[in-house]
Amino acid sequence: MGEKASSKGFVIQIPQKNKARAENVTKRVGQTGTTMSGSRLLKGTFILTAAGIVVKFIGSLNWIILSRVLGGEGIGIYQMAFPLYLLALSVSSAGIPVAISIITAEKLAFFDYRGAARTFKISLALLVITGLAMSLLLYFGAGWLIKYQIIRDGRAYYALVALSPAIFLVTILSSFRGYLQGWQVMTPTAVSQIVEQLFRVATMLIFATLLLPRGLEFAAGGASLGAGAGAAAALLVLICYLKKMVNARSQSKERSLVQESTASIIRRMAKLAIPISLSSIMLPLVANLDLLVVPLRLEHAGFSVAQATELFGYLTGMSVPLVNLATIFTAALATSLVPAISQLYSLGEMQEVLQQIAGAMRLANITTIPFGVILLVLGQPIVSVLYHAPGAGGATRVMAAGVFLLGIHQVTTGVLQGLGRTAIPVINMVISAIFKVGLTWVLTAMPNLGIQGAAFATLADFGVAAALNLYFIHRYTRFFIGGRELSKNIAAGILMAIVMHFGYGLLVAVLINPLLAIGMTLLCGGLVYGGIMFVLGGINSRDIARIPFIGTMLK
């Protein structure tokens, strides 16, 4: 392997072939600062978070309008085709963007621009083959899926055919996004996501409306064309960004380095991507396990079939989506972390790696704890206003802690992927899923818990996966979460919860309008949390100044 490099007690093995390059590059990095400053990481995270919020808002609006155009039956036809499209997409490209991002970041750490470009070209060639194969397979296999009743409703044929070109386009798109993220430039990904969603939604609504007079099957097929249109538009955006980057890079001097062989890059890409692909399959697998276990155990607890179905919808269709919405920031942070950690780790800069991990954990705590408090205190009124389903309040309050646990899991997964340990999060997800199924089986069958028992099991799933990830991060980097910093977040969160609890009661009595009361309570709670954190030193003026775009104005 080569020599061991230590940094204040932290030990890392530096491959011999990279040792000389690391020494030279470290000198250059030392003159210009680290390759990925905290402010740059924060900026990339904010950009991806903003894009995620915009994309979700557009998607939610689209779903409301599309549901009115197609109705329940038309949406059902569309939904029959979409899971197969996602499965084909997972097989053709899942894991590849992260693998490209990791390898590209490593090449750039040594200023090997030609090597980074070769990585992109090789990955693009591979994804052209896999994307085209899966696209053709779905196109020509659509009739077979209908004939042999794998798809029960024959009217889904047109939706399957319309989705097939999108597999090829989205697969190619993933290669561009992975490469540009490897450069730690997140704006192209963010812009392309918004453009993709806009074109997708516009195409869906236009063609669904135009084809509706010909029948629901044609309208569902027209809506399915949106995936391909959105991907094509996003691909054009990324091509323009990449062209600008190539032109800018042509003005800089490149170092002459020995290039890694094509076979070696493909092997490394497969080694990194396969575990990530498996993790993407774990998510629908766990969801299907819930589908099998939760309603069954609710019936065992004494609920009727209709009641069990309703309660299952409360958890999976209302509570869990709110948790996912609250962790948009940490999901974006995890994406930004992968190339940042990979680049520093390849240079042996362990002290910088630790600083990045510590900063990311701190950001995760600052953002997830107040959102968890919001669901804990206002879970009942929020689901009542948003879903007109007050019965979902109990499961939502239980899932409040899931915001913090899921955020930690997302960030730690990004760290481990950046360290090149992509298999570890998958194994941890399998272990946590086993815990989840066992607890779901026991707790959901308890009449006094019911669906809240399933919510507790979901918390265990997030918590076990996060704890295992933290263990391995500590094993490889000696990092651990500081109790002192975390206690500041918890103290601020407790005071925020008290203010919001009593404040909402007073406001809803005075204002009557629950939505207005929720909004004002959120504002008061946010001010209290931020103020307490500032007083305790959990947030300082430097943190405020680092907020992208508006930090200098707020300081």
N, C-alpha and C positions, 0 to 999 in steps of 0.2 A: 504493500500500500504506500509506503513512503514514511516520512517523518510525522511526528505529532506536533501540532502547533497549539500552544496554550494561550489563553487570554483570561487572566485573573481567575484561574482555577478551572476554566471551562476547556475541555479537551476535544479536539476534532482531528480526524485522520485526513490528511491532504494527499490525494493520489500523487505519485512521483511524477507522472507526466505533466501535472498541472503545477507542481511546486515552483519551478522557475518562473512560469508565467504569473503565478500568484504573487511572487515577490516583486516582480516588475510592475504589475498592475497596482499592487497595494501602494507603491510609491506614487503612482499617478493619482490614485484615488485620494491619498492623503493630501495632495496638493489642492484638490478641487472639492473636497468634502466627500461624504459617502455617496454611493451611486443612487440611493433612494432615500431622500430625507423624509422626516416625519411629516412635514408639511405637504410634500408631494404625494405621499401615501394618503393623507387626509383629503387632499384635493381630488384624487382619483376616486376615493370612496364616496365623496359627496356627489361627484358627477354621476356615478353609477346609481347612487341612491335616488337622486332626482329623476334620472331616466326611468328607474324602476317604478317610482310613484306615478309618473306620467303614463307609462305603459299600462299599469294596472287601472288607472282611472279611465283611460280610453277603452281598455278591454271590458271593464264593468259597464260602461255606457253602451258599448256595442252589444253586449250580451242582453241588456234590457231591450234594446231596439230590435235585435234579431229575434228574440223570443216573441215579440209582438208580431213580427212579420211571418215567422214560420209556425208559431204555436208550439205546444208541447209535443205534438206528433212529429213535426218537422225537425225540431231540436233533437228528438230521439233518433231520427234517421241519421242526422249529422253526427251525433255522438257514437253511433254504432261504428262508423268508419274511423273516427279520430284516434281511438286507442291503438288500432293497428298501425296507423301512420306514425304515432309516437314510438311504438315498438320498433318499426323499421328504421326510424331515425336513430334510435338508441344503438341499434346494431351497426349502422353505417358510420356513426360519428361520435357517439358518447365517449367522453374521456380524452379524445384527441385534442380539443382546444387547450385543455389544461397541460397535456403533455408537450404540445408545441410551445406554450407559454414558458414552461419550466426550462426546456432545452434552449430556447431562444434567449431567455434571461441569462442562462449560464454562458452562452457564447458571447453575449454582449458584455458580461463581466470582464472578459479578457479582450474586449474591443475587437472581437472576431466577427466583423460585419458580414464578411463573405460566408462564414460558417452559419450565421443566423439566416441569411438568405437561402442557403442550400437546404437548411432544415425546413423552411417554408415551402420551397419548391418540391421537395421529396414528399412532405405531408400532403401538399395539394394534389400531387399525382396519385397518391394512395387513396385520397378521399374522392377523387374523380371516379376511380374504379369502383370503390365500395358504394358511393352514392348512386352511380348509374346502375349498378347491379340491383340494389334494393328498390330503386325507382321502377325499373323494368319488371322486377318480380311482382311488385304490387299492381302495376298496370295490367300485366298479362295474367296475374293470379286472381284478379278481382272476380272474374266469372266463376273460377273454381271455388272461391270462398263462399259464394252464393249457392252454387250447385250442391256443395256438400254440407250446407246448412251451418257452416262455422259462423257465418253472418246470417242470422235468422230471417231478417227482412230483406228481400231481394231489392227493395227500393234504395238500399244503401250503395248499390253498384256504382251509380254516377258519382257519389261522393268519394268512393275509393279511387276511381279513375282520375277524378279532378285533383286529388291529393298527391298522386304519384309523382308529378314533376317537382313538387315542392321538396321531396326527399333529396333529390339531386342538388337543388339550389341551396337548401339549408345546410347540407353537408359541406358544400364548397364554402359557404358563408362561415361555418365554424372554423375552418382553417385560417381565414383572414383574421377573424376575431382573436384566435389564439396567438397568432404571430404578432399582431399589434399590441395585445396585452403583454406579451413578452418584452416589448419595448417600454412597458410601464406607461403607456399612453392610453388612457381610458376614454377620452372624448370620442374617438371613432366608434367604439363599441356602443357608447351611450346614444350618440346621434343615430347610428344605424338601427338601434332597437326602437327608437321613437319613430323613425321613418318606416321601418318594417311594420310596426303596429298600425300606423296611419293608413298605409297602402293596403294592408290586410283587411282592416275594418271597412274602408271605402269599397274595396272590391267585393267583400262579403255582402254588404248591404245592397249594393247596386245590382249584382247578378242574382241575388236571392229574390229581390223585388221584381226584376225583369222576367225571371223564369218561373215565378210563382203561378202565373196563369196556366202553365203547361203541366203543373202538378207538383206536389211536395217533393217527390224524388229529384226533380230537376232543380227545384229551388235549393234543396240541400246540397246538390252538386255544385250549383252556382256559388253558394256560400263557401264551399270547400276550395274554390279557386283562389280565395284570399290568401291562403298560406303561401302559394307559389308567387303571387304578385308581390306580397310583402317581402319575401326573401330576395326576389330579383331587385327590388328597389334598394334594399339594404346592401346588397352586394355591390351595386353601382356606387353607393356612398363610400364603402370601404376601399374600392378600387381607386377612387379619387384621392382618398387619404393616403393610400399606399404610394401612389404616384408622386404625391408631394414629398413624402418621406424619402423616396428613392432619389428625387432631384436634390433634396437638401443634403443627403448623405454623400452624394457624388462630389460635393464641394470639400468634404473632409478627407483626411489621409487615413488609409486603412493599414493595419499591421499585417505583415506577411507571416502567416501561421500555417502549420501543417494541418490539413483539413481532415476531419473525421470521415471515415468511409460511409458510403450510402447504407450498406448493410448494418453497420454499427448504429447509425441514426435510427433505422427502422426497428432494430432490436430494442433500443432504449425507449423509443416511442411506444412500442407494444407493451414493454414492461411497466411503463408509467400509466398508459391509457386503460389497459385491461382491468386493473382494480377499480379505477374510477367508473368504468362502464358497469362493473358489477354493483357498485354503490348506487348508480342510477336505477338499476333494476330492483334494488332492495326497497326503494320507496314505494313503487306500486305493489310489490310483494307484501310488504307490511300492511298496506291499505287493504289488500285482498284478504289477508288474515283477519283483519278487523271485521271485514264484511262477513266472514264465516263465523267468527267467534262471538262478537258483541251482541248481535240480535239473538243468537241462540241462548246465551247466558242471561240476557234480559228476560227472555221467556221463562227460563228456569227460575228467575227471581219472582215470577208471578205476573209479569206484564203480558198483555195480549200481543199478537203479531203486529197489529196496527200501532200499538203503543211503542213496541220495541223499535219499529221502523222510524217512528217519529223521533224517539230519543236518540237513535243512531244518527239521524239527520242533524239534530241539535249539535252533537259533538263534531262530526266530520264535515258538515256543511256550513257551520256557523262559528263554533268556538275555535277550532284548529285554524281556519282561514284568518281569523283575527290575530292569532299568534304569529302566523306567517307574515301578515301585513306589518306587525310590529317589529319584525326582524329583517325588514328590507335593508336597513343600514348595515347590520352585521353580515348579511349575505354579500353585499357589495364590498365590505371590508375584507371578507375572506377572499374574494376574487382579486382584489388589489394586492393582498399579502403574498399570493403564490409566487409571482415573478420577483417581488422584492426580497423575500426570504431566499429564494433559489439563487439569485445573483450574489447576495452576501455570503451565503453558505458555500458556494463554489469557490469563493475567494478565501475561505477560512476565517472570515471576519465574524467570529462568534460573539464578540462583545456587541457588535452592531445588530446581529441576529437577535440577541437577547433584548436589546433596546426596542427593536421592532415588535417583538412578541409582547413585551411589557406594555408598550404604547397601545397596541391593538386590544389587549385585554382591558386596559383602562378605558378605552373608548367604548368597548362592548358593555362594561359595567355602567358607565355614565348614561348610555342610551337605553339599555334593556330594563334596568331597574325601574325607572319612572313609567315606562310603558306597561310593565307588569303591575305596578300600583294602580294604573288607570283601569286595567281589566279587573283587578281585585275589587276596587271600590265602585266603579261605574259599570261593571259587567252587565248587571241586570238592566239598567236603563238603556245601555248601548244596544243590546240585542233586541230590546223592546222597540226602540226607535228604528233601527236598521232593518230588522227582519220581522218585526211584529210577532216575535216569538219569545215572550218572557220566560217560557219554560227552559230556554237555553241558558238562563242566567247562572244556574248552579254549576254546570260544567264549565262555563266561561270563567267563573271565579276560581275554580280549581286550576284551570289552565293558565292562570296569571303567572305562576312561577315558571311556567314553560317558556315564557319570553326570555327570561334570564338564562335558563338551561339550554334552550335551542341556540341562543346567541353565542354562548360559550362553545357549544358543539360546532357551530359553523366556523367560528374563528380558529379553533384548534384544528379542525379539518384542513383549513387553508394553510396553517403553519406546517402541518405534517406533509402536505402535498408539496409545499415549497422546499421542505427538507429532502424531498425525493422518496418519502416513506408512504407512497400512495396506497399500499395494501393494508396498512394498519387501520385507517379509519373504516375500511370495509369490514375487517374482522371484528372491530369494535361494534359496528352496526349490527352484525349478526348476533353477537353476544347480547347486546341490549334488546334486540328484537325477541330473543328467547325469554328474557326477563319480562318483557312487555306482554307476551302471549300468556305466560304463566300467571302473572298478576291479573290480567284481564279475565282469565278463566275463573279465578277465585273471587276477585273483588266485585265484578259486574253482577255476579249471581247473588250478592247480598242485597236483600230488599231495601235495607236502609241506605245503601249507596247507589245501586243501579248504574245509570250512565256516568255518574260521578266516579264510580269505581274504575270505569274504563278511562276516564280522564286522569285519574291517579296513575294508572298503568302507563299512559302516554308520557306523563311526567317522568316516571322511572326510566322509560326508554330514552328520553333526552338526557336525563341525569347520568345514567350509566355510561352512555356513549361519550358524554363530555368528560366524565371522570377518567375513563380509560384513555381518552386522547391526552388529557393533562398528564397522566402518569407517563406516557411514552414521550411527551415533550420534555418532561423533567428528566427522563432517562437519557435523552440524547442531547439536551442542552443545559440541564440543571436549573431550568426555570420553574418557579412556583408562584402562585398568586399571593401577593402580600395581603395579610389580614388587615393591616392598618388602613390601607387605601380602600379596601372593600367595605370596611366598617363605616367610613365616611358616606359612601353611597347608601348603605343600609339605613344609617341615621337620618339622612336627608329624605329617603324614601318613606320612612315611618312618619316623619313630620308632615310630609306631603300627603300621605294617606289620611292622617287625622284632619287636616285642613279640608281636603276634598270630601271626606265623609260628612262632616258637619256643614260644610259650605253648600254641598248639593242639596241637602235637606232644606236649608233656608232658601236657596235660590228657586228650587222647584215650587216651594210654597208661595213665594212672592211673584215669580214670573209666570207660573202655571205651565208655560211652554217647555216641555222636557228637553227639546233639542237646544234651545237657547240656554237653558240651565246647564246642560252638559258642556256646551262650548265655554261658558264663563267659568265653570268649575275647572275645566282643563287648563284655561289660562291662569287661573289663580294657583292651581297645583304646580304648573310648570314654573311660575315665578318663585314659588316657595322652594321648590327643589333646587333651582338654579341659585337662589340667594343663599340657601343653607350650604350648598356645596362650595360657594365662593367664600363664605365665612369660615368653613372648616378647612379650606385649602384644597378641596377636591378638584376645584376648577380655579385657575388663576388668570391673570390678565394675558399671560403668554398663550394660554389655551384659546382664549377668545380671539387673540390676534391671528392665530393659525387657522381660524375658520375661513375656508375659501370664499373669495369674492366679497364678503361683508365684514370679515374679521377686523380689518384696520379701521372701519367706520365705527364698530361697536366698542373698540378698545377705549 
